[in-house]
Amino acid sequence: MTDTELAKDLFDSGAVQFGTFTLTSGQTSDVYIDVKRAATDPARLRRIAERLARHMGDAERLAGMELGAVPLVVALALEVGRPYAIVRKSTRTHGTGRRIEGDIPVGSRVLIVEDVTTTGGSVVETVGLLRDAGARVDRVVCVVDRQQGAADKLTAVGVRLEPLTTLAELRGAHT
């Protein structure tokens, strides 16, 4: 899939919306990116997974934070045949209370999958949780990087961000 095809899938699904929006980070933006709109369509999800698969490298496991990354990490796991884990946003007060669902053997190289990165706060937290569980994490692949600090925040903890596309590229593709 080319960048043009990815942009078309995101625009055609309504994943990229223009207006006035408050982001998770608390910032206000004139663009909202909801990759779930594209990921809930099987054909689009498959094309995104194929693109994500190009970033597997030497990863033995995959991980994604609930909610937006879950369909992406599942689709990628099916595409490449690797196990995955889901990272919860908060600790459960019932059941096992785990924040990581899925097996992450100590020393395994884990690729984190994200839908959208902005400031990087939640993905840096995910890196920390996985490292605390014994994983080796040095890369994050995301569908869209909003280019508002996530790459720098991840670099500061020894992790490289690999976006499929950026907000600037999407703005440039908008017609």
C-alpha positions in Angstrom: 0.0 0.0 0.0 1.4 3.4 -0.9 1.2 6.5 1.3 -1.5 7.7 -1.0 -3.6 4.6 -0.5 -3.2 4.8 3.3 -4.3 8.4 3.2 -7.3 7.5 1.0 -8.3 4.7 3.4 -8.1 7.1 6.3 -10.0 9.9 4.6 -12.6 7.6 2.9 -13.4 5.9 6.3 -13.9 9.3 8.0 -10.9 8.7 10.2 -9.6 12.2 9.5 -12.0 14.9 10.5 -11.5 18.7 10.4 -13.1 21.0 12.9 -12.3 21.9 16.5 -11.4 19.0 18.8 -9.9 18.4 22.3 -7.3 15.7 22.2 -6.5 13.1 24.9 -3.4 15.3 25.7 -5.8 18.2 26.5 -4.6 20.1 23.4 -7.0 21.7 21.0 -6.6 20.7 17.3 -8.3 21.5 14.0 -7.8 17.8 13.0 -9.1 14.7 14.7 -7.7 11.3 13.7 -9.8 8.3 14.7 -8.0 5.3 13.2 -10.7 3.1 14.6 -13.0 4.4 11.8 -10.6 2.7 9.3 -9.8 -0.3 11.5 -13.4 -1.4 11.8 -13.6 -2.1 8.1 -12.0 -5.5 7.4 -10.5 -4.6 4.0 -9.0 -1.4 5.4 -7.7 -3.1 8.5 -6.0 -5.8 6.4 -4.3 -3.1 4.3 -3.1 -1.3 7.5 -1.9 -4.7 8.9 0.1 -5.4 5.7 1.7 -2.0 6.1 2.5 -2.5 9.8 4.0 -5.9 9.0 6.8 -4.1 7.1 8.0 -2.8 10.5 8.2 -6.1 12.3 12.0 -6.3 12.2 13.3 -8.8 14.8 10.2 -8.4 17.1 9.2 -11.7 18.7 6.0 -10.3 20.3 3.5 -7.5 19.7 1.7 -5.3 22.2 -0.9 -2.6 21.9 -2.7 -0.4 24.4 -6.5 -0.5 24.7 -8.6 0.6 22.9 -7.4 2.1 19.6 -4.4 -0.3 19.2 -6.3 -3.5 19.9 -7.7 -4.2 16.4 -4.4 -3.1 14.9 -2.3 -5.4 17.1 -4.7 -8.4 16.5 -4.7 -7.8 12.7 -0.9 -7.6 12.7 -0.5 -10.7 14.8 -2.7 -12.6 12.3 -0.7 -11.2 9.4 2.7 -12.2 10.8 1.8 -15.1 13.1 3.3 -13.6 16.2 1.8 -13.6 19.7 0.5 -10.3 21.1 -0.4 -8.7 24.4 -3.0 -6.0 25.3 -1.9 -3.3 27.7 -4.7 -1.9 29.9 -4.9 1.8 30.6 -5.4 1.2 34.3 -5.2 -1.6 36.8 -8.3 -3.7 37.1 -9.8 -3.8 40.6 -11.3 -7.3 40.0 -10.0 -10.6 38.6 -6.2 -10.9 38.4 -5.7 -7.1 38.4 -3.2 -7.4 35.5 -2.4 -4.5 33.2 -0.9 -6.7 30.6 -3.0 -9.4 29.1 -1.0 -12.0 27.1 2.3 -13.7 27.6 5.5 -11.5 27.5 8.4 -13.8 28.3 11.3 -12.1 30.0 13.9 -10.9 27.5 11.5 -11.1 24.5 11.7 -8.3 21.9 8.4 -6.6 21.7 7.1 -4.2 19.1 4.5 -1.8 20.3 1.6 -0.9 17.9 -0.3 2.4 18.3 -3.0 4.0 16.3 -2.1 7.7 16.8 0.7 9.3 18.7 0.6 12.9 19.9 2.7 13.9 22.9 3.8 10.3 23.6 2.7 10.2 27.3 0.6 7.0 27.0 3.0 5.1 24.8 6.0 5.9 27.1 3.9 4.5 29.9 3.3 1.4 27.8 7.0 1.1 27.2 7.7 1.3 31.0 5.0 -1.4 31.8 6.4 -3.8 29.2 10.0 -3.2 30.3 9.0 -3.7 33.9 7.5 -7.1 32.8 10.9 -8.0 31.3 10.4 -7.1 27.7 13.0 -5.5 25.4 11.3 -2.6 23.7 13.1 -0.3 21.3 10.5 0.5 18.6 6.9 1.7 18.3 5.0 1.6 15.1 2.0 3.8 14.7 -0.5 4.5 11.9 -0.4 8.3 12.4 2.1 10.5 14.2 0.7 13.9 14.9 4.3 15.2 15.3 3.7 16.9 18.7 6.5 15.4 20.7 6.0 11.6 20.8 9.1 10.9 18.8 11.3 13.0 21.1 9.7 11.5 24.3 10.3 8.0 23.0 13.9 8.8 21.9 14.5 9.9 25.5 13.7 6.4 26.7 15.7 4.7 24.0 12.7 3.9 21.7 12.4 4.8 18.0 9.0 5.8 16.6 8.1 4.5 13.1 4.9 6.1 11.8 3.1 4.9 8.7 2.2 8.5 8.0 2.2 11.8 9.7 -0.3 14.6 10.3 1.7 16.8 7.9 1.5 14.1 5.2 -2.3 13.8 5.7 -2.7 17.6 5.5 -0.8 17.5 2.3 -3.0 14.7 0.9 -6.2 16.5 1.9 -8.1 17.7 -1.1 
